[in-house]
Amino acid sequence: MPRTGLPVSAIRPTDGWCDAPEHALYNRQVTLPFAASHERLWREDRVYDVLAVLGHNDDPTIKGAGSAIFLHVATADWSGTAGCVALSLDDLLAVLAAMDPGSGVTIAPR
């Protein structure tokens, strides 16, 4: 587990994230199998081995306003994400070590 002041839990092969705006669990972690559209959190490419949920559109959730912006490990080739923020594993661990429940992340355009 990473060193951080944030709440931490291990991802399991049955963990997913609902991205179906019409579903009552939209933009929430779900247990697989799950009938509605979702993203698997357990991934073979290991980019979600360390992951933080950045809290986009979750308090309250507005249907269709986007789901799940994660802070996660970058791919080896630094290819783009599907709307997330990706860092090297070392940088991600350093950021998480500096965070606590009152921390925030600002995403600014390049």
VOPAGU-2260 file (C-alpha; in pm, 1 decimal, decimal comma):
REM VOPAGU-2260
SITE   aa  ch    i         X         Y         Z
SITE  MET   A    0       0,0       0,0       0,0
SITE  PRO   A    1     126,5     349,8     -75,7
SITE  ARG   A    2     221,0     583,1     207,3
SITE  THR   A    3     -45,8     855,3     222,0
SITE  GLY   A    4    -283,0    1036,5     452,9
SITE  LEU   A    5    -572,7     940,2     226,0
SITE  PRO   A    6    -797,9     639,7     289,6
SITE  VAL   A    7    -648,8     334,5     114,5
SITE  SER   A    8    -793,6       5,5      -6,8
SITE  ALA   A    9    -670,7    -267,0    -240,1
SITE  ILE   A   10    -832,2    -310,5    -581,9
SITE  ARG   A   11    -978,8    -655,4    -645,7
SITE  PRO   A   12   -1047,9    -829,4    -977,7
SITE  THR   A   13   -1420,2    -767,7    -919,3
SITE  ASP   A   14   -1387,7    -387,8    -889,0
SITE  GLY   A   15   -1523,9    -157,8   -1156,6
SITE  TRP   A   16   -1647,0     199,1   -1202,2
SITE  CYS   A   17   -1992,2     273,4   -1345,8
SITE  ASP   A   18   -1978,7     517,0   -1638,7
SITE  ALA   A   19   -2343,2     478,4   -1749,2
SITE  PRO   A   20   -2514,0     817,8   -1693,5
SITE  GLU   A   21   -2859,6     659,5   -1679,7
SITE  HIS   A   22   -2765,1     418,7   -1398,5
SITE  ALA   A   23   -2828,3     496,4   -1028,8
SITE  LEU   A   24   -2461,7     408,9    -953,4
SITE  TYR   A   25   -2321,2     643,4   -1220,4
SITE  ASN   A   26   -1970,7     762,0   -1129,8
SITE  ARG   A   27   -1939,2     517,8    -839,9
SITE  GLN   A   28   -1728,6     211,2    -771,9
SITE  VAL   A   29   -1921,0    -108,8    -845,9
SITE  THR   A   30   -1873,8    -482,6    -810,8
SITE  LEU   A   31   -1834,2    -691,3   -1125,5
SITE  PRO   A   32   -2005,8    -847,3   -1302,0
SITE  PHE   A   33   -2209,7    -532,5   -1357,9
SITE  ALA   A   34   -2471,9    -506,4   -1632,4
SITE  ALA   A   35   -2442,2    -133,7   -1708,6
SITE  SER   A   36   -2147,1      30,4   -1883,4
SITE  HIS   A   37   -1838,8      33,0   -1663,4
SITE  GLU   A   38   -1460,4      43,4   -1653,7
SITE  ARG   A   39   -1261,5    -241,6   -1500,3
SITE  LEU   A   40   -1026,9    -124,6   -1224,8
SITE  TRP   A   41    -821,8    -447,3   -1225,5
SITE  ARG   A   42    -608,7    -406,1   -1539,3
SITE  GLU   A   43    -342,9    -614,4   -1708,7
SITE  ASP   A   44    -141,9    -302,4   -1805,6
SITE  ARG   A   45    -104,3    -221,2   -1432,8
SITE  VAL   A   46    -175,1     152,1   -1470,0
SITE  TYR   A   47    -431,4     128,8   -1189,8
SITE  ASP   A   48    -194,7     -53,5    -952,6
SITE  VAL   A   49    -180,1     280,2    -766,7
SITE  LEU   A   50    -485,5     497,2    -820,8
SITE  ALA   A   51    -656,3     792,1    -654,0
SITE  VAL   A   52   -1009,4     907,4    -734,1
SITE  LEU   A   53    -992,9    1283,7    -790,4
SITE  GLY   A   54   -1353,6    1350,9    -697,3
SITE  HIS   A   55   -1490,8    1484,4   -1027,4
SITE  ASN   A   56   -1872,2    1504,3   -1050,9
SITE  ASP   A   57   -1938,0    1307,9    -734,5
SITE  ASP   A   58   -2090,0    1547,4    -481,0
SITE  PRO   A   59   -2355,2    1552,4    -615,1
SITE  THR   A   60   -2329,7    1333,9    -923,7
SITE  ILE   A   61   -2484,5    1502,4   -1227,5
SITE  LYS   A   62   -2592,1    1257,1   -1496,8
SITE  GLY   A   63   -2380,9    1302,6   -1811,4
SITE  ALA   A   64   -2132,1    1549,3   -1658,4
SITE  GLY   A   65   -1845,1    1300,3   -1674,2
SITE  SER   A   66   -1723,0    1023,9   -1452,5
SITE  ALA   A   67   -1406,4     904,6   -1287,3
SITE  ILE   A   68   -1105,5    1124,1   -1321,3
SITE  PHE   A   69    -831,9     909,8   -1170,6
SITE  LEU   A   70    -475,3     993,0   -1076,1
SITE  HIS   A   71    -284,6     681,1   -1181,0
SITE  VAL   A   72      39,1     530,9   -1312,3
SITE  ALA   A   73     139,6     635,8   -1666,4
SITE  THR   A   74     184,6     378,9   -1938,8
SITE  ALA   A   75     541,5     289,6   -2034,6
SITE  ASP   A   76     511,1     487,2   -2360,5
SITE  TRP   A   77     336,0     784,4   -2194,1
SITE  SER   A   78      39,5     748,3   -2428,4
SITE  GLY   A   79    -266,2     952,9   -2341,9
SITE  THR   A   80    -536,7     868,3   -2091,7
SITE  ALA   A   81    -914,7     863,7   -2123,4
SITE  GLY   A   82    -945,1    1190,6   -1930,5
SITE  CYS   A   83    -734,9    1097,5   -1627,6
SITE  VAL   A   84    -403,7    1228,3   -1493,3
SITE  ALA   A   85    -106,4     992,5   -1520,1
SITE  LEU   A   86     234,0    1018,9   -1352,3
SITE  SER   A   87     538,9     799,0   -1325,3
SITE  LEU   A   88     505,2     554,4   -1036,3
SITE  ASP   A   89     772,9     738,3    -835,2
SITE  ASP   A   90     606,6    1077,7    -887,2
SITE  LEU   A   91     263,0     936,5    -809,0
SITE  LEU   A   92     388,4     784,6    -483,9
SITE  ALA   A   93     550,7    1117,2    -389,1
SITE  VAL   A   94     226,8    1308,5    -455,2
SITE  LEU   A   95      20,8    1058,6    -254,5
SITE  ALA   A   96     268,1    1073,4      34,6
SITE  ALA   A   97     204,0    1447,9      58,9
SITE  MET   A   98    -176,2    1417,2      55,5
SITE  ASP   A   99    -438,1    1395,0     327,8
SITE  PRO   A  100    -821,2    1407,1     315,3
SITE  GLY   A  101    -814,0    1788,2     291,8
SITE  SER   A  102    -581,5    1792,3     -10,6
SITE  GLY   A  103    -691,8    1902,7    -353,5
SITE  VAL   A  104    -564,9    1861,1    -706,8
SITE  THR   A  105    -599,5    2134,4    -968,0
SITE  ILE   A  106    -580,3    2023,9   -1330,3
SITE  ALA   A  107    -463,5    2308,0   -1550,9
SITE  PRO   A  108    -440,2    2305,5   -1931,1
SITE  ARG   A  109     -95,2    2294,3   -2084,9
